Every structure is written in structure tokens, then in C-alpha cells.
Amino acid sequence: MKARIKWAEKASFIAESGSGHAIVIDGPPDIGGRNLGPRPMELLLMGVGACSAVDVLYILQKARQTVTDVWCELDSKRAETDPKVFTDIHLHFVVTGRNLAENHVKRAVELSAEKYCSASIMLKKGGVHVTYDYEIRAAE
């Protein structure tokens, strides 16, 4: 996997993935940023959520669960001193569908957390306390 990060102006950069997709990354105004895109640590947090959400949806689909929506809300804490690494990340999944079996949802979240989500597992190995929970909602 490759990526390219190119300075655009002030504290803004263009990040391009190896698959050819691009996103603007910007720093906060106090270092010259103009709020044109997410901060680098926000991208890291979003990457963890996306990595795990992809797993959960895929596992539930393979289990033939009728999923109509999935989202992951993340809450994190960072160290107060440099480097201001993540110390805690909590992922809360909301899974909506028809006749969803709780054991399947629970297992999908567990498999992502313990086996498949390389982003969160990598951070756990680096000392970040990563927790998960979920709620199931019936589709209307």
C-alpha cells in the first residue's frame, strides 16, 4: 500500500491514496490552517472507524443478516503532552436491519475487534485502550 502527501499551501496538504483517491488535510488556524479538511489525527480516528465498520457490515452480510444501515460513532482521548497520541478510543456501532440476531451482531463486532480490523489492532498493540459496544435498531 502506498500514499502520497503533497503540500498545497499554508498548512494544507493533498493526500492521495495508492488507489488514486484524494483528500484535503489541513492544520488548525493557529498554525496557518484554513479548516479546509480534517486534521491528520482525525483521519486516523476515522480510518479506525471505517476499518471496523467495513468488517462488521461484511461479516453480517455473510451471515445473511438483513442490514439496512450501519454507523460507528467514535470517542477518543489523547495524551495531554507531546506526542499527543491516542490513549483511549471507543467505537459504538449502531446496526439497523430486519430481524437482526443479536448473537450475529455481537460476533461481528468481536471479530472485527479481535481479528480483522488491522487499524484498531495495530493501535492496541501500541498501547491504546480500544473498546467497543453496539446497539441494534429495527428497520422501519
C-alpha positions in Angstrom: 0.0 0.0 0.0 1.3 3.4 -0.9 0.2 7.0 -0.4 1.4 10.5 -1.3 1.1 13.6 0.7 1.8 16.9 -1.1 1.9 20.4 0.4 -0.7 22.6 -1.1 -0.4 25.9 0.8 -0.1 27.3 4.3 -0.9 24.2 6.5 -2.9 22.3 3.8 -1.9 19.1 2.1 -3.4 16.9 -0.5 -3.3 13.2 0.4 -3.6 10.7 -2.5 -4.1 7.0 -1.9 -2.4 4.4 -4.0 -5.8 3.6 -5.5 -6.0 7.2 -6.8 -8.4 8.9 -4.3 -7.5 12.2 -2.8 -8.5 14.2 0.3 -7.5 17.6 1.6 -5.9 17.6 5.0 -5.5 20.9 6.9 -4.0 22.1 10.1 -5.7 24.3 12.7 -5.8 28.1 12.2 -3.2 28.6 15.0 -0.6 27.1 12.7 -1.8 28.6 9.5 -4.6 26.2 8.6 -7.8 27.4 7.0 -10.1 24.5 8.1 -10.3 23.1 4.6 -10.2 19.5 5.7 -9.8 17.1 8.6 -6.7 17.1 10.8 -4.3 14.2 10.5 -5.3 12.6 13.8 -9.0 13.0 12.8 -8.2 11.0 9.7 -6.5 8.3 11.8 -9.6 8.1 14.0 -12.0 8.0 11.0 -9.8 5.3 9.5 -10.2 3.1 12.6 -14.0 3.5 12.5 -14.2 2.8 8.8 -11.9 -0.2 9.0 -14.1 -1.7 11.7 -17.4 -0.7 10.2 -16.4 -2.4 6.9 -15.7 -5.6 8.8 -18.9 -5.5 10.8 -21.1 -5.0 7.7 -19.3 -7.6 5.7 -19.5 -10.2 8.5 -23.2 -9.5 9.0 -23.9 -9.8 5.2 -22.0 -13.1 5.1 -24.2 -14.3 8.0 -27.2 -13.4 5.8 -28.5 -10.7 8.2 -30.8 -8.1 6.6 -28.8 -4.9 7.4 -30.3 -1.6 6.3 -27.8 0.8 7.9 -24.6 0.7 9.9 -22.7 3.6 11.5 -19.9 3.8 14.0 -19.6 6.7 16.5 -16.1 7.1 17.9 -15.0 8.9 21.0 -11.3 9.3 21.8 -8.9 10.7 24.3 -5.4 11.9 23.6 -2.4 12.4 25.8 -2.1 16.0 27.1 1.6 16.3 26.3 3.6 15.7 23.1 3.4 13.4 21.3 -0.4 13.7 21.8 -1.1 10.1 21.0 -4.5 8.4 21.4 -4.8 6.9 24.8 -8.4 5.6 24.5 -10.7 5.0 21.6 -14.3 3.8 22.0 -16.3 2.6 19.0 -20.1 2.5 19.3 -21.9 0.7 16.5 -25.5 1.3 15.6 -26.7 -1.5 13.3 -30.2 -1.2 11.8 -32.0 -4.0 10.0 -34.8 -6.5 9.8 -34.8 -9.4 12.3 -31.2 -8.9 13.2 -29.9 -11.7 15.5 -28.0 -10.1 18.4 -25.6 -13.0 18.5 -24.6 -12.2 14.9 -24.1 -8.5 15.6 -22.1 -9.2 18.8 -19.9 -11.7 17.0 -19.3 -9.3 14.0 -18.1 -6.6 16.4 -15.9 -9.1 18.3 -14.4 -10.5 15.1 -13.6 -7.0 13.9 -12.1 -6.0 17.3 -10.1 -9.2 17.8 -9.2 -10.5 14.3 -9.9 -8.3 11.3 -9.6 -4.6 11.9 -5.9 -4.1 11.4 -6.1 -0.4 12.2 -7.6 -0.8 15.7 -5.5 -3.9 16.4 -2.3 -2.0 15.5 -3.2 0.8 17.8 -4.0 -1.7 20.6 -0.5 -3.2 20.2 0.8 0.4 20.6 -0.9 0.8 24.0 -4.1 2.4 23.0 -7.1 1.2 25.1 -9.7 0.4 22.4 -13.3 -0.6 23.4 -16.4 -1.4 21.5 -20.1 -1.7 22.1 -23.2 -1.8 19.8 -26.9 -1.3 19.7 -29.4 -2.9 17.4 -32.3 -1.0 15.9 -35.2 -2.4 13.9 -35.7 -1.1 10.4 -38.9 0.8 9.8 
